[in-house]
């Protein structure tokens, strides 16, 4: 059946209008003007962290506005290209074929671009636009679980690298034989928290264990926690009387005096029992600051979750939350990664472990926002 190009273009225009109504190009333009004015302040770089955050917001806003304007222009170009193809087709069907091929390519490219923009419109949570703090902990499965936790760390860091997102490893606790007990790292990118929040949960790996001399199949688990990075405006006050600070010598791979001084810091939040350890910075002061930042982020998330629970109780919402196992990665007897919430799956496990997880994330965002599974009719 011949492709209905005009209908396809009309559908893309309708999708664009919906996206623009959420993203609001005019508001984006005003925001860019404000950020640009702030970026010209002579004392901007007196506070490097604040300056970096501001310039990142400006760069992201400019890129978003460009995407919207480019998409609008592409729709207009497609309409012009279709008119040319139809006119040429009336004269010479053979020469029009190449124009229709170009239309196919451009329509598919624009459809993909608008799909990505639509996914972003679903990230409307209070903290979705924030940077993310990701913690991975090994679970049941012994040495295999520790190795699995390290595999997951690499997978997410490679995902960030594919998107040119900055990352910073804050703390890694190494297991005795292989792998890691836990790791915490930051992902610095607009909407990093909203994007990665759908990755939170228990991840299961099934494979022939490389640590079993009898070559038996092993199932191991690792937990992924994702929290938003706090900002100065959050005002999460933590009295000194509410925390206990312990210092100790760093463990794991050394270098530049990391393992020769008591620079590692462990902060215990006494009221909640939350414990945060940091060791990857060079000084005790830096590690304490990083630990306090993560502790504040976790307390902020706890506050958000408590508010959400209260809202659900008031609304009578009794829907179950995510189960303990949200995704399975099977390497034996077949190869398949499947998300048990969304139904999204991939048979290319090598690519997934190398950070190709956008399909899982996009499906997770859709599922979280609408309850839609990939195999729903």
C-alpha positions in Angstrom: 0.0 0.0 0.0 1.4 3.4 -1.0 2.5 5.7 1.9 0.1 8.5 2.7 2.8 11.2 2.9 0.3 14.1 3.5 -1.3 12.3 6.4 2.1 11.4 7.9 3.2 15.1 7.7 -0.1 16.2 9.3 0.4 13.7 12.1 3.9 15.0 12.7 2.7 18.6 12.8 0.0 17.7 15.3 2.6 15.9 17.5 4.9 19.0 17.2 2.0 21.3 18.3 1.5 19.1 21.4 5.2 19.1 22.2 5.4 22.9 21.7 2.5 23.5 24.0 4.4 21.8 26.8 7.9 23.0 26.1 6.7 26.6 25.3 9.3 28.0 22.9 8.4 31.6 23.9 9.0 30.8 27.6 12.3 29.1 26.6 13.4 32.2 24.7 12.6 34.4 27.8 14.5 31.9 30.0 17.5 32.1 27.6 17.5 35.9 27.7 17.5 35.8 31.5 20.3 33.2 31.8 22.3 35.0 29.2 22.1 38.3 31.2 23.1 36.4 34.4 26.1 34.8 32.5 27.5 38.2 31.7 27.9 39.2 35.4 31.5 40.1 36.1 31.6 38.1 39.3 30.1 35.0 37.8 33.1 32.8 38.1 33.8 33.8 41.7 31.7 30.7 42.5 32.8 28.1 39.8 30.1 25.6 40.8 27.3 28.1 40.5 28.8 29.4 37.2 29.0 25.9 35.8 25.4 25.2 36.7 24.2 28.4 35.1 26.1 27.9 31.9 24.9 24.3 31.6 21.3 25.5 32.0 21.9 28.1 29.4 23.4 25.6 26.9 20.6 23.1 27.5 17.9 25.8 27.0 19.5 27.0 23.8 19.8 23.4 22.5 16.1 22.8 23.3 14.9 25.9 21.5 17.1 25.0 18.5 15.5 21.5 18.4 12.0 23.0 18.4 12.7 25.6 15.7 14.6 23.0 13.6 11.6 20.5 13.9 9.2 23.2 12.9 11.4 24.1 9.9 11.7 20.5 8.9 7.9 20.1 8.8 7.7 23.1 6.4 10.5 21.6 4.3 8.7 18.3 4.1 5.6 19.9 2.8 7.6 21.7 0.2 9.4 18.5 -0.8 6.1 16.6 -1.1 4.7 19.3 -3.4 7.8 19.0 -5.6 7.5 15.2 -5.7 3.8 15.3 -6.6 4.5 17.9 -9.3 7.4 15.8 -10.7 5.3 12.7 -10.5 2.8 14.2 -12.9 5.6 14.8 -15.4 7.9 11.8 -14.9 7.2 9.1 -12.4 10.7 7.7 -12.6 12.4 11.0 -11.7 9.9 11.5 -8.8 11.0 8.2 -7.2 14.2 9.8 -5.8 12.2 12.6 -4.2 9.9 10.2 -2.6 12.9 8.3 -1.2 14.2 11.5 0.3 10.7 12.1 1.8 10.8 8.6 3.4 14.2 9.3 5.0 13.3 12.8 6.3 9.9 11.7 7.6 11.5 8.9 9.6 14.3 11.2 10.9 11.8 13.8 12.0 9.5 11.2 13.6 12.5 10.0 15.7 13.3 13.5 16.7 9.8 14.3 17.8 9.6 11.0 19.6 12.6 12.0 21.7 11.1 15.4 22.4 7.8 13.8 23.4 9.6 11.6 25.9 11.1 14.7 27.5 7.6 16.2 27.9 6.7 13.3 30.2 9.4 14.3 32.6 7.3 16.7 34.7 8.2 15.6 38.2 9.3 18.2 40.8 13.0 17.1 40.6 13.1 15.5 37.1 15.2 18.3 35.7 18.0 17.7 38.3 21.3 16.0 38.0 21.2 12.4 39.3 23.0 10.5 42.0 23.2 6.8 41.3 24.1 4.2 43.9 24.5 0.5 42.9 24.7 -2.2 45.6 25.4 -5.9 45.2 22.8 -8.2 46.5 22.2 -11.9 46.7 24.7 -14.0 44.7 28.1 -13.7 46.4 31.0 -13.0 44.2 28.8 -13.0 41.1 26.6 -10.3 42.6 29.7 -8.1 43.3 30.8 -8.6 39.7 27.3 -7.8 38.5 27.2 -4.5 40.4 30.4 -3.5 38.7 29.0 -4.5 35.3 26.0 -2.3 36.0 28.3 0.6 37.0 30.1 0.3 33.7 26.8 0.1 31.7 25.5 3.4 33.2 28.8 5.2 32.8 29.0 4.1 29.2 25.4 5.2 28.6 26.4 8.7 30.0 29.5 8.7 27.8 27.4 7.9 24.7 25.4 11.1 25.4 28.4 13.2 26.4 27.1 13.6 29.9 29.6 14.4 32.6 29.9 11.8 35.4 31.8 11.8 38.7 32.4 8.7 40.8 32.0 9.7 44.5 32.6 6.4 46.3 33.4 2.8 45.5 33.6 -0.1 48.0 35.5 -3.0 46.4 34.6 -6.6 47.2 37.4 -8.9 48.4 37.5 -11.4 45.4 36.1 -9.4 42.5 33.7 -6.7 41.7 32.3 -4.1 44.1 30.1 -4.0 47.1 28.7 -0.6 46.2 29.4 2.5 44.2 27.9 6.0 44.0 28.3 8.4 41.1 26.8 11.6 39.8 25.4 12.2 36.3 25.4 15.8 35.3 22.9 16.5 32.6 19.6 18.2 32.2 16.8 15.9 33.3 19.3 13.2 34.4 17.3 12.4 37.5 13.9 12.1 35.6 15.6 10.1 32.9 17.4 7.6 35.2 14.8 7.4 37.9 13.1 4.6 35.9 16.2 2.5 36.3 15.8 2.3 40.1 15.0 -1.2 41.3 16.4 -4.7 41.5 18.3 -5.9 38.4 18.8 -9.7 38.0 21.6 -11.4 36.0 21.4 -15.1 34.9 24.6 -16.5 33.4 27.2 -19.3 33.7 29.3 -18.1 36.6 33.0 -17.2 35.7 33.8 -17.8 39.3 32.4 -21.4 39.5 34.9 -24.0 38.5 32.1 -26.4 37.7 30.6 -24.0 35.2 27.1 -23.8 36.8 24.5 -21.3 36.1 24.2 -18.5 38.7 21.5 -16.0 39.4 22.7 -12.8 41.1 21.1 -9.5 42.0 22.0 -5.8 42.3 20.0 -2.8 43.5 20.0 0.5 41.7 19.1 3.7 43.6 18.6 7.0 41.8 18.1 10.3 43.7 18.1 13.9 42.6 21.1 16.0 43.3 20.2 18.8 45.8 20.6 22.4 45.0 21.4 25.4 47.3 17.8 26.5 47.0 16.5 23.2 48.5 17.4 24.3 52.1 17.7 20.8 53.7 19.1 21.8 57.1 20.9 19.0 58.9 21.9 20.0 62.5 25.4 18.9 63.6 23.7 17.0 66.5 21.9 14.8 63.9 25.0 13.4 62.3 28.0 11.3 63.4 31.2 11.7 61.3 33.8 9.0 61.1 37.1 9.2 59.2 39.1 6.2 57.9 41.7 5.2 55.4 40.4 4.7 51.8 40.5 1.2 50.3 40.8 -0.1 46.8 43.0 1.1 44.0 45.4 3.8 45.3 47.2 6.7 43.8 48.1 10.3 44.8 48.0 9.6 48.6 44.4 8.4 48.5 45.3 5.3 50.6 48.0 6.9 52.8 45.8 9.2 55.0 42.6 9.1 56.9 40.8 11.0 54.1 37.7 8.9 53.7 34.5 10.0 55.5 31.5 8.2 56.7 28.5 10.3 57.8 25.6 8.7 59.8 22.3 10.5 60.0 21.2 9.5 63.4 17.4 10.2 63.1 17.0 8.1 60.0 20.0 5.7 60.2 21.1 6.7 56.7 24.8 6.2 56.1 26.9 7.8 53.4 30.6 7.1 52.8 32.9 9.0 50.4 36.5 8.2 49.6 37.3 9.1 46.0 38.2 12.7 46.7 41.8 13.7 47.7 41.0 15.4 51.0 38.8 14.7 54.0 37.2 18.1 53.5 36.2 17.3 49.9 34.9 13.8 50.9 32.9 15.3 53.8 31.3 17.9 51.4 30.5 15.2 48.9 29.0 13.0 51.6 26.8 15.8 52.9 25.6 16.5 49.4 24.5 12.9 48.9 22.9 12.7 52.4 20.9 15.9 51.7 19.8 14.4 48.4 18.6 11.2 50.1 16.8 13.2 52.8 15.2 15.3 50.1 14.0 12.2 48.2 12.6 10.7 51.5 10.7 13.9 52.0 9.3 13.7 48.5 8.3 10.1 48.9 6.6 10.8 52.2 4.6 13.6 50.5 3.7 11.2 47.7 2.5 8.6 50.2 0.3 11.1 51.9 -1.2 12.2 48.6 -1.9 8.5 47.7 -3.6 7.9 51.0 -5.8 10.9 50.7 -6.7 9.8 47.1 -7.3 6.2 48.1 -4.7 5.0 45.6 -3.8 1.4 46.5 -1.9 0.5 43.3 1.2 -1.6 44.1 4.6 -0.1 43.6 7.3 -1.7 41.5 8.3 -5.2 42.4 11.7 -6.3 43.7 12.8 -7.5 40.3 12.3 -4.9 37.5 14.6 -6.2 34.8 16.3 -9.5 33.9 19.5 -9.9 32.0 19.8 -13.5 30.8 23.0 -14.8 29.2 22.3 -18.5 29.5 20.7 -20.6 28.1 19.7 -17.8 25.7 20.6 -14.1 25.5 17.9 -11.6 26.3 17.4 -8.5 28.4 13.8 -7.9 29.4 12.1 -5.2 31.5 9.4 -6.8 33.4 7.4 -3.6 33.9 7.3 -2.3 30.4 7.7 -5.4 28.3 10.6 -3.9 26.4 13.3 -6.3 25.5 16.6 -6.7 23.5 18.5 -9.7 22.3 21.7 -7.8 21.9 23.1 -8.1 25.4 26.6 -6.9 24.4 25.2 -3.6 23.3 23.1 -3.3 26.4 26.1 -3.8 28.7 28.0 -1.3 26.6 25.4 1.4 27.5 22.8 1.0 24.7 19.8 1.3 27.1 17.9 4.3 25.7 15.1 1.9 24.5 14.7 0.6 28.1 14.7 4.1 29.5 12.3 5.6 27.0 9.9 2.7 27.6 10.3 3.1 31.3 9.4 6.8 31.1 6.3 6.1 29.0 5.2 3.3 31.4 5.8 5.5 34.5 3.8 8.4 33.0 1.0 6.5 31.3 1.1 2.9 32.4 1.6 1.9 28.7 3.6 -1.2 27.9 5.4 -1.7 24.6 3.3 -4.8 23.8 -0.1 -3.2 24.6 -2.5 -3.0 21.7 
